[in-house]
Amino acid sequence: MRRASGRSPEPARATVRVPSAGGLVRRPRLHDLLDADLTAPVILVAAAAGWGKTVLLSSWVDTGSHARTVAWLNLEAIHDAPQPFWRAVAAALRDAPGEATVQALQDVVVGSVTTEYLPSAVADAVRSVRTPVVLVLDNLHEITSSEVHRGILRLVERPVAGLSIVVATRRDPPWPLQRLRVAGSVRDVRAADLAFRHGEAAELFGLLGLELTPVQVDRLLDRTEGWAAGLRLAALHLQGRADLDAAVAAFSGDDHTVAGYLLTEVLDQQAPELMTFLIEVSVVDLVCADLAQALTGRPDAGQVLADLAGAHLFVREVDRPGRWFRLHRLVLDILRARSLPSRERRDLHRRAAEWFRGNDMPLEAIHSSVTAGLWRLAADLTGTHALALVMGGDGRRLERVLAQVPATVAAVHPELAAGLAGARVAQGIGLDVPRLLEAARTVHVDGLPSRRRGRAEVLRLMSAGGFGRLVGDWGAVRDAYRQVPLEPGALAALGMAGGELVPVVAHNNLGTAAFWTGDLDAAERHLTAAVEAAVPGVVLAQLNALSYRALLRAERGELDAAESEARKVLATAAAAGMEDTAQVAAAHLVLVEVALDRGDPEAADERSERLAAFETVTAEPHVRFLAALLAAERLATADEHESALANLRAQLDADADRVPPLLLERARLLEASLLAKTGEPERTLVVLDDMGTPTTPAALLSAARLRLRLGDQPTAEQLRRRVADPPTVRLHVQVRILDALLADAVGEEARARDRLEDALVAALPCGLRGPFLAEGAELRPLLQACLERGTATPEFALDLLARILAGPQEAGGVHALVDPPTERERTVLQYLSSSLSNAEIAAELYVSVSTVKTHQRALYRKLGASGRRDAVRRARLLGLL
């Protein structure tokens, strides 16, 4: 090692003092991240001013979780040369234990080592330390010397055992970072990691004397993006404010405390041409190289963005296809508040809108044109793209953009009014929709080109139909969608993006209308047309159509097909990020109904909990009402009849005037059934009489069963005769159950068993248990008789009987059997559950083998079993073993 001639004074020891982290929010998640990253030679903590880099590192040092000696160096401009830099590093490391280390470092500190050998001298000295050392280099951005950086890089690429380097900097050092990351030599802690989370922000505000609600904390986190200095500035903004809600809502980058900090620490430090660049790109939320060039005219725009991101000047690369960047929200506030001539700002937005349109980013194009007040361009873009945006799941974002359009503008640009109406309706929002639909009428608009007029009219009709659905006016739904053009050539002539979706939306809504008005054949036809249409991507209308076709299957009793289609809807929606949209609510309804029909209340409860979340995303009264009906039916299965009645009546009071008649009819019949089960026959009759004659086969059968339960067999038979040959599995099963009960009521036992057997055979393939369990008390003797005399569905019949016997009011189980096992048969049954042969059982009981077989056959008959193993299994199910 060569030594320098002459000696220089030691650097001031104050540079190695670790800053205090007292009284601050402790952040264990970041401490854990730093601890884990110490396996790499260098941890690079890089972010702009105010992100809490120094505070984080000092608090981490205070915890001592790393179990290492820490040397801390606060870098300043005076260190921006090899000799002062390495002498300061050596001074910081000199406190590491070991006499040899101290002596070697002392030579560097006093200037005895030539510049060329300084990095090697420090590395050689550290190799002799007894315990690992962490060297913290704070404010590395102060170092611009390429020679200093080459020396640090040598320590990174040829790491010294026992030495870890932690760097805090406002800009990335001039190192080959990508190569170093791939080699595992560098670990990063970036602004995204340093950003405060909700709990950390709430704690910070608490320490600063502010008690904020979770919503207020989230609002400030959104505005500051978790920037530590921004949160502290927000706290200053809120101090002493009487109306915290208003103060939180008003907080932005142009607040004087925020603006002052950013201007002093960031923006005023930049060259004028760079500030011009930032102002010009700030008209958009996200920017890429090509868009930045279109806005600024600078061919090097992409490199400028990359340099800004590398320097952490509140420009961050975002995770999306292509290389996109965005400015921090508070910086955007300041830049957008900078005065620009209105004509110049309008021109920037126009350039952005045209660029977005040319690069297939219609929502961003609409946003830029609306922001600039380019109403003709905004209307043309909305008329062209609104349908595709809404059906692709961007209705909420489109609604936020179009909500900025003044009402006077929408009145003369019908595409804007119709687009906003459609975006709201797709989300289940009816706010101001009638006025928007009236404004969207194009017949009074002079000078509107025919193509734009046609697009606006299609959007208006579809929005009007959607609004009819929202308020339960199915006539309006049919009227609107029957006017929508479906012929491909006519749609192509309009030039609408996603024009191929128009028939899908129309058939979906016509099918939904047919379903709720009881025309199941028409519903099947329209919904299938919507589902089977060949369209690209995932479309909300197709999800809705498939959901309703699944609901149609469930109503028919085709449980397997219903469940399969409902699960397909939910899986597809989840994969596309659409699982919280109103269009999949019907799929959840299907799974609740299927679970109830299969006699699986636990699955119904689980699905109902998920369905409850949709109360906030769907305003469709029929969906809410059916959900309430299913919830009441679930309570009824648990014999919680009073609760079921209370919930059902609350829903009737809320929505009775807005739900389809067939749904209201179903609710009234459920109300009557619940009253009958609570022992109130007079009130049951009042409900039935008030209803009049039911209108659908299902309602006729329900009313007939209720009349029969009340002892009015003639009326029950009269209602039964009004039901023709049942076209669906569910109706077939319900008809045969009613026929069995009617026959049993007049003592025709054989005919009753035959009809029940027909119902069992029809229900078995899809496991349709609901209609049987609903009449459990009345059907139990008939089921027992079928099992006793033999049935083609012994396992299914026994399962139904076990479920009926296990109900809340039938805890006695097997004791209710019509022909229970004798005492001797019970004894034989116990032996059958063992491994003994018939001969061995006979020997144990001191009877003949023939006697054992006689008892065995009697048990098989009573249990409906096909063999010994089956008999044992069924006996256990019924509680006999």
Disulfide bonds with the S-S distance in Angstrom:
none
